[in-house]
Amino acid sequence: MRSEDIARLAGVSRSTVSRVINNYPNVPDETRRKVMKIIEEHQYEPNTSARVLAGKGTDTIGLFIVSTAERPDVTRIYDNSYFARFVDAVVENANVSGSYVLIHTVYSRTDFLKVKQAFLQKRIDGGIIVGTGNDPEMIRELADLGSPMVLIDYDISDIIANRLDRNHLSVINSKDYDGALAVMNHLISLGHREIGFLAGRMDTFSGRERYKAYEAAMLEHGLRMNAEHMIRGDFLKQTAYEEAGRLLRSGQLPTALFSANDDMAIAAMQALSEHGVRVPEDLSIAGYDDVPAASLLTPKLTTVRLPIYDISRAAVEAIERLRQAGSASFGTISFPSELIIRESTRAPG
């Protein structure tokens, strides 16, 4: 008895059977009951070991969320809007393709052992790695295993320099520099000349690209980069909240603040509000990512829309494409982003 047989008997698609077996919530109750009844009647169990031995794979994709910056007593990735959306999008796209998703979180370098074991034990057909804290040495170690792997938010020049493009590897990014430059041009066009920057982690590709765009725009327009206006939040809400508080205590506020992600922008808005600073009347704020909360705030947040669903779909498709490639195959794609102007930015004064 195969999953195809279960699907035929239940009158549903194979991907629906996959979603039921994997206990995903986006299955109607009636459909779930119908599929489970067929499974129980025929005592069906997916035979992963047999599939691996037959060279057919496991129909399972590994999703590894790397978040080495979080402080364990403060927050974890489930409180991170960016990661939560990636998990949902990857699972949904994998469902469509009839694949399962094995999810691991990586909070320290020792946690990478879980990732390596998933590859070595043939529990997955390939892995998607997304998150903060790029580790070229570990990426090389995983790439050398020869299994399909997709890196999201990774510097392609690092891949080339380390000669990792000779593996079953794909890199998927968004055009972070262009998106950040659009934010800066928007703020400057409004008349802002004192613009601060709330930085993410500079050991990530997106963190560096967004800072480079900020710096380039300031230089191009002859604007001074005030050290007091440069604060670092590491893409973390709590850190951003604390840094915004420090900026407030300095008494040297810019007229606008560009945050490298929305979570930090929202935390900064909270700190400003607690100190009686109005957004955007006293200070304009723009973020990046366009998380769901961005459009629900008061005021609604100006931001850059990150095409997370498209990136996730491309990542799932890349795993299958790399799996089918007979020899080492390297590919890369970069998705455009979109400036979304809302209520949190306006002309100074």
Backbone hydrogen bonds in HBPLUS format (Angstrom, degrees):
<---DONOR---> <-ACCEPTOR-->    atom                        ^
c    i                          cat <-CA-CA->   ^        H-A-AA   ^      H-
h    n   atom  resd res      DA  || num        DHA   H-A  angle D-A-AA Bond
n    s   type  num  typ     dist DA aas  dist angle  dist       angle   num
A0005-ASP N   A0002-ARG O   2.94 MM   3  5.14 123.0  2.27  99.5 114.0     1
A0006-ILE N   A0002-ARG O   3.07 MM   4  6.51 155.4  2.13 151.6 158.4     2
A0007-ALA N   A0003-SER O   2.91 MM   4  6.17 160.6  1.95 149.5 154.5     3
A0008-ARG N   A0004-GLU O   2.97 MM   4  6.21 153.9  2.03 142.8 149.7     4
A0009-LEU N   A0005-ASP O   2.93 MM   4  6.16 167.6  1.95 155.4 158.1     5
A0010-ALA N   A0006-ILE O   2.92 MM   4  6.04 149.2  2.02 147.9 156.7     6
A0011-GLY N   A0007-ALA O   2.84 MM   4  5.79 117.7  2.23 135.8 151.2     7
A0012-VAL N   A0007-ALA O   2.93 MM   5  5.00 156.7  1.99 144.5 148.4     8
A0011-GLY N   A0008-ARG O   3.24 MM   3  5.04 141.3  2.40  91.7 102.8     9
A0016-THR N   A0013-SER O   3.16 MM   3  5.24 126.8  2.46  95.1 108.3    10
A0017-VAL N   A0013-SER O   3.24 MM   4  6.67 153.7  2.31 145.5 151.9    11
A0018-SER N   A0014-ARG O   2.98 MM   4  6.30 154.1  2.05 146.3 153.7    12
A0019-ARG N   A0015-SER O   2.94 MM   4  6.23 150.6  2.03 142.5 149.9    13
A0020-VAL N   A0016-THR O   2.95 MM   4  6.24 155.4  2.01 150.4 156.9    14
A0021-ILE N   A0017-VAL O   2.94 MM   4  6.16 170.4  1.95 156.8 158.9    15
A0022-ASN N   A0018-SER O   2.97 MM   4  6.06 152.4  2.04 144.4 152.2    16
A0024-TYR N   A0019-ARG O   2.98 MM   5  5.32 171.5  1.99 154.3 156.3    17
A0023-ASN N   A0020-VAL O   3.01 MM   3  4.97 156.5  2.07 102.4 109.4    18
A0032-ARG N   A0028-PRO O   2.91 MM   4  6.20 161.8  1.94 158.2 164.0    19
A0033-ARG N   A0029-ASP O   2.92 MM   4  6.16 162.1  1.95 152.3 156.4    20
A0034-LYS N   A0030-GLU O   3.04 MM   4  6.24 157.5  2.10 145.5 151.6    21
A0035-VAL N   A0031-THR O   2.97 MM   4  6.21 165.7  1.99 156.0 158.9    22
A0036-MET N   A0032-ARG O   2.90 MM   4  6.03 166.7  1.92 153.2 157.5    23
A0037-LYS N   A0033-ARG O   2.93 MM   4  6.01 147.1  2.04 142.7 151.2    24
A0038-ILE N   A0034-LYS O   3.28 MM   4  6.59 158.9  2.33 146.0 149.8    25
A0039-ILE N   A0035-VAL O   2.96 MM   4  6.25 162.3  2.00 153.4 158.9    26
A0040-GLU N   A0036-MET O   2.89 MM   4  6.03 161.8  1.92 148.2 152.6    27
A0041-GLU N   A0037-LYS O   2.93 MM   4  6.07 160.1  1.97 148.7 154.7    28
A0042-HIS N   A0038-ILE O   3.08 MM   4  6.19 149.7  2.17 147.6 154.2    29
A0043-GLN N   A0039-ILE O   2.82 MM   4  5.68 102.7  2.43 134.0 152.0    30
A0044-TYR N   A0039-ILE O   3.03 MM   5  5.13 158.9  2.07 142.1 147.8    31
A0043-GLN N   A0040-GLU O   3.26 MM   3  4.86 155.6  2.32  93.7 100.9    32
A0051-ARG N   A0047-ASN O   3.22 MM   4  6.49 156.4  2.28 146.7 153.2    33
A0052-VAL N   A0048-THR O   2.99 MM   4  6.29 157.4  2.05 155.3 161.2    34
A0053-LEU N   A0049-SER O   2.99 MM   4  6.24 166.9  2.01 153.9 156.9    35
A0054-ALA N   A0050-ALA O   2.99 MM   4  6.12 143.4  2.13 141.8 151.8    36
A0056-LYS N   A0051-ARG O   2.85 MM   5  5.11 155.6  1.91 163.6 157.2    37
A0055-GLY N   A0052-VAL O   2.94 MM   3  5.06 156.2  2.00 105.4 112.4    38
A0100-TYR N   A0059-ASP O   2.71 MM  41  6.13 162.9  1.74 157.3 160.1    39
A0125-ASP N   A0060-THR O   2.76 MM  65  5.80 170.4  1.77 170.8 168.3    40
A0061-ILE N   A0100-TYR O   2.91 MM  39  6.16 164.1  1.93 142.5 145.0    41
A0102-LEU N   A0061-ILE O   2.81 MM  41  6.07 161.7  1.84 150.5 156.7    42
A0062-GLY N   A0126-GLY O   2.89 MM  64  6.16 177.5  1.89 159.1 159.7    43
A0128-ILE N   A0062-GLY O   2.69 MM  66  6.02 159.0  1.73 156.9 162.3    44
A0063-LEU N   A0102-LEU O   2.77 MM  39  6.01 163.9  1.80 155.0 157.0    45
A0104-HIS N   A0063-LEU O   3.01 MM  41  6.38 159.1  2.06 153.8 158.4    46
A0064-PHE N   A0128-ILE O   2.82 MM  64  6.10 174.3  1.82 173.6 175.6    47
A0130-VAL N   A0064-PHE O   3.09 MM  66  6.39 165.2  2.11 161.3 164.6    48
A0065-ILE N   A0104-HIS O   2.96 MM  39  6.36 159.7  2.01 164.5 165.0    49
A0106-VAL N   A0065-ILE O   2.78 MM  41  5.94 156.9  1.84 161.8 156.1    50
A0066-VAL N   A0130-VAL O   2.84 MM  64  6.06 164.5  1.87 147.4 152.3    51
A0132-THR N   A0066-VAL O   2.78 MM  66  5.77 126.8  2.06 156.3 151.0    52
A0067-SER N   A0106-VAL O   2.84 MM  39  5.99 172.3  1.85 163.1 165.1    53
A0074-VAL N   A0071-ARG O   2.89 MM   3  5.41 165.6  1.91 125.6 129.4    54
A0075-THR N   A0071-ARG O   3.16 MM   4  6.17 159.4  2.20 165.9 172.3    55
A0079-ASP N   A0076-ARG O   2.99 MM   3  5.75 164.8  2.02 124.3 129.3    56
A0080-ASN N   A0077-ILE O   2.90 MM   3  4.94 161.7  1.94 113.3 115.4    57
A0084-ALA N   A0080-ASN O   3.06 MM   4  6.22 170.9  2.07 162.3 165.2    58
A0085-ARG N   A0081-SER O   3.28 MM   4  6.34 158.6  2.33 141.6 146.1    59
A0086-PHE N   A0082-TYR O   3.26 MM   4  6.53 151.3  2.35 142.8 150.7    60
A0086-PHE N   A0083-PHE O   3.06 MM   3  5.07 115.7  2.49  95.6 111.6    61
A0087-VAL N   A0083-PHE O   2.98 MM   4  6.28 162.4  2.01 161.1 164.8    62
A0088-ASP N   A0084-ALA O   3.17 MM   4  6.41 169.0  2.18 148.9 151.4    63
A0089-ALA N   A0085-ARG O   2.94 MM   4  6.07 162.8  1.97 148.7 153.7    64
A0090-VAL N   A0086-PHE O   2.88 MM   4  5.99 165.8  1.90 156.0 159.3    65
A0091-VAL N   A0087-VAL O   3.01 MM   4  6.10 169.0  2.02 154.2 157.7    66
A0092-GLU N   A0088-ASP O   2.98 MM   4  6.11 159.5  2.02 146.5 152.5    67
A0093-ASN N   A0089-ALA O   3.00 MM   4  6.16 163.2  2.03 146.8 151.2    68
A0094-ALA N   A0090-VAL O   2.85 MM   4  5.98 153.9  1.92 150.2 158.1    69
A0095-ASN N   A0091-VAL O   2.88 MM   4  6.05 151.5  1.96 145.6 153.4    70
A0096-VAL N   A0092-GLU O   3.18 MM   4  6.50 154.0  2.26 144.2 149.9    71
A0097-SER N   A0093-ASN O   3.28 MM   4  6.58 145.6  2.41 137.9 146.3    72
A0097-SER N   A0094-ALA O   3.07 MM   3  5.11 120.9  2.44  94.7 109.6    73
A0099-SER N   A0094-ALA O   2.84 MM   5  4.99 168.4  1.85 147.6 144.1    74
A0098-GLY N   A0095-ASN O   2.97 MM   3  4.98 155.8  2.03 102.8 110.6    75
A0111-ASP N   A0108-SER O   2.97 MM   3  5.34 138.1  2.15 105.6 117.4    76
A0112-PHE N   A0109-ARG O   3.03 MM   3  5.43 154.1  2.10 107.7 115.7    77
A0113-LEU N   A0110-THR O   3.12 MM   3  5.83 164.3  2.15 115.3 120.0    78
A0114-LYS N   A0111-ASP O   3.03 MM   3  5.70 146.3  2.15 115.8 122.8    79
A0115-VAL N   A0112-PHE O   2.98 MM   3  5.06 119.5  2.36  96.5 111.7    80
A0116-LYS N   A0112-PHE O   2.99 MM   4  6.38 162.3  2.02 156.3 160.2    81
A0117-GLN N   A0113-LEU O   2.87 MM   4  6.03 158.2  1.92 148.4 154.3    82
A0118-ALA N   A0114-LYS O   3.09 MM   4  6.24 151.7  2.17 140.2 147.2    83
A0119-PHE N   A0115-VAL O   3.29 MM   4  6.69 150.0  2.39 146.9 154.0    84
A0120-LEU N   A0116-LYS O   2.91 MM   4  6.17 172.9  1.92 157.4 159.2    85
A0121-GLN N   A0117-GLN O   2.82 MM   4  5.74 161.9  1.86 151.5 155.5    86
A0123-ARG N   A0118-ALA O   3.15 MM   5  5.34 147.7  2.26 154.4 162.0    87
A0122-LYS N   A0119-PHE O   3.08 MM   3  5.27 159.2  2.13 109.6 114.4    88
A0127-GLY N   A0148-PRO O   3.05 MM  21  6.54 150.9  2.14 142.2 147.0    89
A0150-VAL N   A0127-GLY O   2.81 MM  23  6.25 157.7  1.86 158.9 165.3    90
A0129-ILE N   A0150-VAL O   2.84 MM  21  6.21 165.9  1.86 170.1 174.5    91
A0152-ILE N   A0129-ILE O   2.97 MM  23  6.20 162.9  2.00 171.5 168.2    92
A0139-ILE N   A0135-ASP O   2.97 MM   4  6.22 161.3  2.01 158.9 165.0    93
A0140-ARG N   A0136-PRO O   2.91 MM   4  6.08 157.6  1.96 147.8 153.2    94
A0141-GLU N   A0137-GLU O   3.07 MM   4  6.33 155.6  2.13 142.5 149.1    95
A0142-LEU N   A0138-MET O   2.93 MM   4  6.21 154.9  1.99 151.3 157.4    96
A0143-ALA N   A0139-ILE O   2.81 MM   4  5.96 161.9  1.84 151.6 157.4    97
A0144-ASP N   A0140-ARG O   2.94 MM   4  6.03 151.7  2.02 148.7 155.2    98
A0145-LEU N   A0142-LEU O   3.07 MM   3  5.44 157.1  2.12 108.3 115.6    99
A0146-GLY N   A0143-ALA O   3.08 MM   3  5.84 165.8  2.10 119.7 124.2   100
A0149-MET N   A0168-HIS O   3.02 MM  19  6.34 138.9  2.20 143.2 155.5   101
A0170-SER N   A0149-MET O   3.00 MM  21  6.48 143.4  2.14 151.6 161.1   102
A0151-LEU N   A0170-SER O   2.82 MM  19  6.27 161.7  1.85 163.0 168.0   103
A0172-ILE N   A0151-LEU O   2.85 MM  21  6.24 164.0  1.88 163.6 168.5   104
A0153-ASP N   A0172-ILE O   3.14 MM  19  6.50 153.0  2.21 145.1 151.8   105
A0158-ASP N   A0155-ASP O   3.08 MM   3  5.46 134.0  2.30 105.6 117.1   106
A0159-ILE N   A0156-ILE O   3.02 MM   3  5.02 117.0  2.43  95.1 110.8   107
A0160-ILE N   A0156-ILE O   3.00 MM   4  6.37 161.3  2.03 156.4 160.4   108
A0161-ALA N   A0157-SER O   2.88 MM   4  5.97 164.2  1.91 145.2 150.3   109
A0162-ASN N   A0158-ASP O   3.00 MM   4  6.06 149.4  2.10 142.9 149.9   110
A0164-LEU N   A0159-ILE O   2.90 MM   5  5.13 157.0  1.96 155.9 154.7   111
A0163-ARG N   A0160-ILE O   2.98 MM   3  4.89 158.9  2.03 104.4 110.2   112
A0167-ASN N   A0164-LEU O   3.26 MM   3  5.88 144.3  2.40 122.9 122.6   113
A0169-LEU N   A0167-ASN O   2.92 MM   2  5.37 122.8  2.25 108.7  92.1   114
A0169-LEU N   A0329-SER O   3.01 MM 160  6.41 142.5  2.15 149.0 160.6   115
A0331-GLY N   A0169-LEU O   3.12 MM 162  6.71 145.0  2.25 143.2 153.2   116
A0171-VAL N   A0331-GLY O   2.96 MM 160  6.49 151.8  2.04 148.3 155.2   117
A0333-ILE N   A0171-VAL O   3.06 MM 162  6.61 149.0  2.16 157.7 166.3   118
A0173-ASN N   A0333-ILE O   3.01 MM 160  6.44 162.7  2.04 155.3 160.5   119
A0335-PHE N   A0173-ASN O   2.87 MM 162  6.33 157.7  1.92 140.6 140.7   120
A0176-ASP N   A0174-SER O   2.82 MM   2  5.52 130.5  2.07 109.8  94.3   121
A0175-LYS N   A0335-PHE O   2.75 MM 160  5.87 145.3  1.87 161.2 156.9   122
A0179-GLY N   A0175-LYS O   3.04 MM   4  6.31 161.8  2.07 153.1 158.8   123
A0180-ALA N   A0176-ASP O   2.89 MM   4  6.03 164.6  1.92 153.7 157.4   124
A0181-LEU N   A0177-TYR O   2.90 MM   4  6.04 154.4  1.97 148.1 155.8   125
A0182-ALA N   A0178-ASP O   3.00 MM   4  6.20 146.8  2.11 143.2 151.6   126
A0183-VAL N   A0179-GLY O   3.22 MM   4  6.59 149.0  2.33 141.9 149.3   127
A0184-MET N   A0180-ALA O   3.06 MM   4  6.40 164.7  2.08 152.2 155.2   128
A0185-ASN N   A0181-LEU O   2.90 MM   4  6.10 163.6  1.93 151.7 156.2   129
A0186-HIS N   A0182-ALA O   3.00 MM   4  6.12 147.4  2.11 139.9 148.7   130
A0187-LEU N   A0183-VAL O   2.97 MM   4  6.33 160.4  2.00 155.3 159.8   131
A0188-ILE N   A0184-MET O   2.90 MM   4  6.10 165.2  1.93 155.4 159.7   132
A0189-SER N   A0185-ASN O   2.89 MM   4  5.90 150.9  1.97 138.8 147.1   133
A0190-LEU N   A0186-HIS O   3.17 MM   4  6.41 132.5  2.41 138.8 150.3   134
A0190-LEU N   A0187-LEU O   3.20 MM   3  5.21 134.3  2.42  93.8 106.1   135
A0192-HIS N   A0187-LEU O   3.23 MM   5  5.79 158.0  2.28 153.2 147.3   136
A0191-GLY N   A0188-ILE O   2.95 MM   3  5.17 150.3  2.04 104.1 113.7   137
A0255-THR N   A0194-GLU O   2.90 MM  61  5.58 146.9  2.01 142.4 152.0   138
A0256-ALA N   A0194-GLU O   3.31 MM  62  6.62 145.7  2.44 157.2 157.5   139
A0196-GLY N   A0256-ALA O   2.79 MM  60  6.18 166.4  1.80 155.0 153.8   140
A0258-PHE N   A0196-GLY O   2.96 MM  62  6.17 171.2  1.97 141.9 142.3   141
A0197-PHE N   A0229-HIS O   3.03 MM  32  6.45 149.0  2.13 142.3 149.6   142
A0231-ILE N   A0197-PHE O   3.00 MM  34  6.29 160.2  2.04 159.5 165.8   143
A0198-LEU N   A0258-PHE O   2.87 MM  60  6.12 165.0  1.90 146.5 150.0   144
A0260-ALA N   A0198-LEU O   2.92 MM  62  6.06 162.5  1.95 169.2 165.2   145
A0199-ALA N   A0231-ILE O   2.80 MM  32  6.22 159.3  1.84 158.5 155.4   146
A0233-GLY N   A0199-ALA O   2.80 MM  34  5.74 159.9  1.84 152.4 156.9   147
A0204-THR N   A0201-ARG O   3.38 MM   3  5.87 150.1  2.47 113.0 114.1   148
A0208-ARG N   A0204-THR O   3.10 MM   4  6.30 160.7  2.14 148.2 152.4   149
A0209-GLU N   A0205-PHE O   2.92 MM   4  6.11 167.3  1.94 156.1 160.0   150
A0210-ARG N   A0206-SER O   3.02 MM   4  6.05 162.7  2.05 149.8 153.5   151
A0211-TYR N   A0207-GLY O   3.25 MM   4  6.36 152.3  2.33 137.7 145.1   152
A0212-LYS N   A0208-ARG O   2.85 MM   4  6.06 162.1  1.88 155.3 160.7   153
A0213-ALA N   A0209-GLU O   3.08 MM   4  6.28 153.8  2.15 144.5 150.5   154
A0214-TYR N   A0210-ARG O   3.17 MM   4  6.37 155.3  2.24 139.0 145.5   155
A0215-GLU N   A0211-TYR O   2.89 MM   4  6.17 167.6  1.91 160.4 162.9   156
A0216-ALA N   A0212-LYS O   2.84 MM   4  5.98 162.4  1.87 148.3 153.7   157
A0217-ALA N   A0213-ALA O   2.99 MM   4  6.10 161.3  2.03 148.3 152.6   158
A0218-MET N   A0214-TYR O   3.07 MM   4  6.29 161.6  2.10 150.7 155.8   159
A0219-LEU N   A0215-GLU O   2.98 MM   4  6.19 164.4  2.00 154.0 158.2   160
A0220-GLU N   A0216-ALA O   2.87 MM   4  5.97 162.3  1.90 149.2 154.7   161
A0221-HIS N   A0217-ALA O   3.15 MM   4  6.25 151.2  2.24 144.5 150.3   162
A0223-LEU N   A0218-MET O   2.79 MM   5  4.90 161.6  1.82 157.8 154.3   163
A0222-GLY N   A0219-LEU O   3.06 MM   3  5.00 161.6  2.09 104.4 109.5   164
A0229-HIS N   A0226-ASN O   2.91 MM   3  5.34 143.3  2.04 110.5 121.4   165
A0230-MET N   A0227-ALA O   3.17 MM   3  5.22 162.0  2.21 104.2 109.6   166
A0236-LEU N   A0233-GLY O   2.96 MM   3  5.73 167.7  1.97 126.3 130.4   167
A0240-ALA N   A0236-LEU O   3.01 MM   4  6.06 159.0  2.05 147.3 153.7   168
A0241-TYR N   A0237-LYS O   2.86 MM   4  6.09 155.0  1.92 152.7 160.0   169
A0242-GLU N   A0238-GLN O   3.01 MM   4  6.28 159.1  2.05 149.6 154.5   170
A0243-GLU N   A0239-THR O   2.91 MM   4  6.12 158.6  1.95 150.0 156.3   171
A0244-ALA N   A0240-ALA O   2.85 MM   4  5.97 153.9  1.91 148.3 155.1   172
A0245-GLY N   A0241-TYR O   3.09 MM   4  6.29 148.7  2.19 139.2 147.6   173
A0246-ARG N   A0242-GLU O   3.03 MM   4  6.39 146.9  2.14 141.3 150.3   174
A0247-LEU N   A0243-GLU O   2.96 MM   4  6.27 154.1  2.03 146.4 153.0   175
A0248-LEU N   A0244-ALA O   2.98 MM   4  6.24 154.5  2.05 146.0 152.6   176
A0249-ARG N   A0245-GLY O   3.00 MM   4  6.27 154.4  2.07 146.7 153.4   177
A0250-SER N   A0246-ARG O   3.08 MM   4  6.32 132.4  2.32 140.5 152.7   178
A0250-SER N   A0247-LEU O   3.19 MM   3  5.19 133.7  2.42  93.8 106.4   179
A0251-GLY N   A0248-LEU O   3.16 MM   3  5.58 149.8  2.25 107.0 115.3   180
A0284-SER N   A0255-THR O   2.98 MM  29  6.37 164.5  2.01 145.0 142.9   181
A0257-LEU N   A0284-SER O   2.79 MM  27  6.21 145.4  1.91 148.1 159.1   182
A0286-ALA N   A0257-LEU O   3.03 MM  29  6.49 154.0  2.10 160.0 164.1   183
A0259-SER N   A0286-ALA O   2.80 MM  27  6.06 177.1  1.80 164.5 165.3   184
A0265-ALA N   A0261-ASN O   3.19 MM   4  6.44 154.3  2.26 142.1 149.8   185
A0262-ASP N   A0288-TYR O   2.82 MM  26  5.16 126.4  2.11 157.0 143.3   186
A0266-ILE N   A0262-ASP O   2.80 MM   4  6.01 162.1  1.83 161.8 164.7   187
A0267-ALA N   A0263-ASP O   3.09 MM   4  6.30 155.9  2.15 142.3 148.9   188
A0268-ALA N   A0264-MET O   2.86 MM   4  6.08 156.0  1.91 149.5 156.3   189
A0269-MET N   A0265-ALA O   2.91 MM   4  6.16 152.7  1.98 146.4 153.9   190
A0270-GLN N   A0266-ILE O   3.08 MM   4  6.36 146.8  2.19 141.9 150.4   191
A0271-ALA N   A0267-ALA O   3.09 MM   4  6.44 159.3  2.14 148.5 153.2   192
A0272-LEU N   A0268-ALA O   2.90 MM   4  6.15 161.8  1.93 153.7 158.8   193
A0273-SER N   A0269-MET O   2.94 MM   4  6.05 159.9  1.98 144.3 149.8   194
A0274-GLU N   A0270-GLN O   3.03 MM   4  6.27 155.5  2.09 149.0 155.2   195
A0275-HIS N   A0272-LEU O   3.05 MM   3  5.21 139.7  2.22 100.2 111.9   196
A0277-VAL N   A0272-LEU O   2.88 MM   5  4.99 158.0  1.93 150.8 143.9   197
A0276-GLY N   A0273-SER O   3.08 MM   3  5.07 163.6  2.11 108.8 110.2   198
A0282-ASP N   A0278-ARG O   2.85 MM   4  5.08 150.0  1.94 125.5 135.5   199
A0283-LEU N   A0278-ARG O   3.15 MM   5  6.51 140.6  2.31 158.6 167.4   200
A0285-ILE N   A0344-SER O   2.96 MM  59  5.59 157.8  2.01 141.3 145.9   201
A0287-GLY N   A0302-THR O   2.84 MM  15  6.31 160.0  1.88 149.0 154.1   202
A0289-ASP N   A0304-VAL O   2.76 MM  15  5.42 146.9  1.87 145.5 154.6   203
A0306-LEU N   A0289-ASP O   3.25 MM  17  4.79 169.5  2.26 114.2 111.4   204
A0294-ALA N   A0291-VAL O   2.90 MM   3  5.53 151.5  1.98 122.4 130.8   205
A0296-LEU N   A0293-ALA O   2.97 MM   3  5.05 153.8  2.04 106.3 114.8   206
A0301-LEU N   A0294-ALA O   2.86 MM   7  5.02 163.5  1.89 152.8 152.9   207
A0343-GLU N   A0300-LYS O   3.02 MM  43  5.09 120.0  2.39 117.4 133.8   208
A0344-SER N   A0300-LYS O   2.95 MM  44  5.92 121.8  2.30 164.7 170.4   209
A0303-THR N   A0340-ILE O   2.94 MM  37  5.31 156.2  2.00 148.8 154.5   210
A0340-ILE N   A0303-THR O   2.72 MM  37  5.31 175.0  1.73 161.9 160.9   211
A0305-ARG N   A0338-GLU O   2.66 MM  33  5.07 163.9  1.68 156.8 153.5   212
A0338-GLU N   A0305-ARG O   3.34 MM  33  5.07 155.7  2.41 129.6 136.5   213
A0308-ILE N   A0306-LEU O   2.76 MM   2  5.61 135.5  1.96 112.0  97.6   214
A0311-ILE N   A0307-PRO O   2.97 MM   4  6.21 160.7  2.01 156.6 162.8   215
A0312-SER N   A0308-ILE O   2.86 MM   4  6.01 160.4  1.90 150.4 155.7   216
A0313-ARG N   A0309-TYR O   2.90 MM   4  6.11 159.6  1.95 150.3 155.9   217
A0314-ALA N   A0310-ASP O   2.98 MM   4  6.14 161.2  2.01 146.5 151.6   218
A0315-ALA N   A0311-ILE O   2.95 MM   4  6.18 145.4  2.08 142.7 152.5   219
A0316-VAL N   A0312-SER O   3.03 MM   4  6.33 160.1  2.08 152.8 156.4   220
A0317-GLU N   A0313-ARG O   2.97 MM   4  6.19 164.3  2.00 152.3 157.0   221
A0318-ALA N   A0314-ALA O   2.86 MM   4  5.94 144.7  1.99 138.7 148.7   222
A0319-ILE N   A0315-ALA O   3.13 MM   4  6.41 147.9  2.24 144.6 151.6   223
A0320-GLU N   A0316-VAL O   3.44 MM   4  6.82 160.0  2.49 147.2 150.5   224
A0321-ARG N   A0317-GLU O   2.97 MM   4  6.20 159.0  2.01 148.3 154.9   225
A0322-LEU N   A0318-ALA O   2.83 MM   4  5.93 164.5  1.85 153.2 156.7   226
A0323-ARG N   A0319-ILE O   2.93 MM   4  6.02 146.5  2.04 140.7 150.7   227
A0324-GLN N   A0320-GLU O   3.08 MM   4  6.28 146.5  2.19 144.7 152.0   228
A0325-ALA N   A0321-ARG O   3.18 MM   4  6.36 126.7  2.48 136.6 150.1   229
A0325-ALA N   A0322-LEU O   3.29 MM   3  5.10 138.0  2.48  90.8 102.2   230
